[in-house]
């Protein structure tokens, strides 16, 4: 059974250039909510963007936010403030719901 219910799976898929990801995009007027599930381990290089808030639904993620490294697991929440450099490692089986305070962080995949 998928961690996400049918209404989420029916959202447009988000075009995110990472291997082994399934991501679904809920588009707002000035923000996006992405529902992500990873089938493979993924290393995230350091980067920054608008504010990001996430909640871990399954698995674990290691994030380094502004030089501080923590591991987040099911039920944990994280906040990455606007412009703060961050990197991480996402482990296979990880799933989350992430709010981006940016309306154009990702685009829907072309069908």
KAGITA-V76889 format. One record per helix or strand of 3 or more residues. SS is the DSSP state (@ for helix, = for strand). FROM is the first residue (numbers start at 1). LEN is the number of residues. Records with the same first field share a line. If there is no record, write none. Layout:
SS->FROM-LEN  FROM-LEN
//
This chain:
@->6-4
=->12-4  21-7  32-7  42-6  52-7  60-6  68-6  77-4  86-5  95-6
//
